[in-house]
Amino acid sequence: MKKYLIFFLFLTGCSSIDQTADNPKFWDLARFFTSQQEKLSQSKATWQKQITIDEVVEEKEMNQINWVKELALFQESDLNKTVYQGNVKTVEQSDRTIYQITDPQLPIQRVFIQWDSNRLPKSIVIESAGDNLLYQTKKQLTAHFVDGNLVNYQIDTQQKVIGLDPSDVHVKVYKKGA
């Protein structure tokens, strides 16, 4: 029961806060992951998924995947939502872009994008945190790409619910043969 409660809180704590701004100011994560969802939905590749909840591991092989659902956390991490406007410090380098959120009350705290030589994402790391009266949570979303195409991703969550032991949820998904 505890595991279902924690997983439910994990999912419900990921909801969108605000509408997307009309003119994107930051690199468009939402659009990028929408294009990934479309490409992957047409792919026949086999993927391996490993879910670890407090050291209990479940693995499965998948080839019929709802990519909209699978990549929802990445897509919802869009810094172009109006709530982030004026709250993001951008550091641009030739091979990376770092978005540091200046308001600690906002859920996304940092987005790191590593670029390949063609200025396509090589990796994207999104760090977020949140708390309320019932729980505290920290998440790190990591995705890796080859030629702009997703080859694996990982979601790591640490959560403390009042009255329960801390819980860790780790999800690893990778393309078989990649």
Secondary structure by P-SEA (a helix, b strand, c coil): caaaaaaaaaaaaaccccccccccccccaaaaaaaaaaaaaaccbbbbbbbbcccbbbbbcccccccccccccccccccccccccccbbbbbcccbbbbbbccccccccbbbbbbcccccccbbbbbbccccccccbbbbbbbbbcccccccbbbbbbbbcccccbbbbbbbbbcccc
